[in-house]
Amino acid sequence: MSYPGVSTTIDYYISLRSTWGAFNYGDADPSTPGWAEFSFSYWAAEKFNKPEYAWYEYNKCDLNGIYGPIWRLTHKLAYYDPKEVPLIEASFPLDKAFQSEYATNVATMRSSWASENEVYVGIQGGGPGITHMFQSLGTFVIDANNERWATMRGRGVYAWPGYFDIEQQKWTYYTARTEGQNCIVINPDKSAGQNINAVAAVKDFVSNPNEVYATVDLTEAYNKDVESYTRGIKLFDNREKILVQDDIKAKDVIKEGYWFMHTDAEILVSDDGKSAMLFKNGKRMYMEIVSGHDGAKLTVVDAKPLSQSPNPEIQWDVDYGRKLSIDISGTKDLTLAVLFVPLKDGEAVSEYDIDLSSIEQWSPDTSSGISSELTGAVALYANSP
């Protein structure tokens, strides 16, 4: 148990789950319950003196009837200690960033542990050249009001020919390619969409009670076409709104490029294409382009391979749903920022005053009186597993 990272393994498991479900990048299952059971929790609570693990397992899993198979239930019974369960939710940081030199770079943030209507955001970096990973550096999820609005494709079909051939054939399948993620695609061709040997680091991660943001350096992932590229994602305004921003300096004018976000919500795009309303199970999410090039507008397109992309016959009959797209063709130096506002029942759309700046100029909101980059609300592991 002395290996680095073992004592914090459950932090990763917990942080990558919202009330709705898992942040399922790569070959992860999107249907995993948000409070998925993990029988290791009670043992780890005692072993590492972290009673919050027992609190999570009891309050978010057991009380919701999520037990798992019988052999896991016996593990729980063996290590369950009732004195460890009553615990205030403040013991958990709302935000986490995990970093390593290669595999794991991911940041998550949320508005609350207590509310089923929490706002939850995740952004992924890391390295795609691993068996179960996709060309998804910079992809993100957004959950609010117990719904997922920015969705992930989830696990591919392991039985498909060459699915685990990460040198070439895996990247012929839509689910594994960059166009199948919530990412930007630049000058698409038959290649995977991103540099398959790239590593995208979580560069900045700043948290305080009012807001939190993370930035991911995507320059290496798109080094064929860009001088620099940073994606930032921010949960702000009392953690009620989300901003996804891309700052790109291309080597040359982008001949063809797209911003993509998959969603299974119903979509109503405004006449000018600058905003859209998403509808799902009686809930609403408003989104708006608040910074972009002339002519930037949202359109709804089928989630399917681009015309230049490989399209193996085995996936022809698969329905991948729809996605929102912003055409960035013809741009070179670009700041593209999209605002997301989860709306409460009966709440009207307002004119939102957003303080925009380049990502490198982002700084903590000090209105809360806390400006530290690492506060009690965030844990950052320099070499986490």
Secondary structure, DSSP 4 states (H G I P E B T S, - for coil): --STTGGGHHHHHHHTB-SSBB---SS--TTSBTT---THHHHHHHHTT-HHHHHHIIIIIGGGT---SHHHHHHHHHH--GGGS---GGGS-SEEEE--SSS--EEEEES-SS-TT--EEEEE-B-S-STT--S-TT-EEEEETTEEEE-------TTSTTTT-TTTGGGGSGGGSGGGSSSEEES--SS-SS-TT--B-EEEEEE-SS-EEEEEE-TGGGTTTEEEEEEEEEEETTTTEEEEEEEEEESS--SSEEEEEEE-SEEEE-TTSSEEEEEETTEEEEEEEEE--TT--EEEEESS--TTS---GGGTT----EEEEEE-TT-SEEEEEEEEEEEPTTPPP---------GGG----GGGS---SS-TTEEEETT--
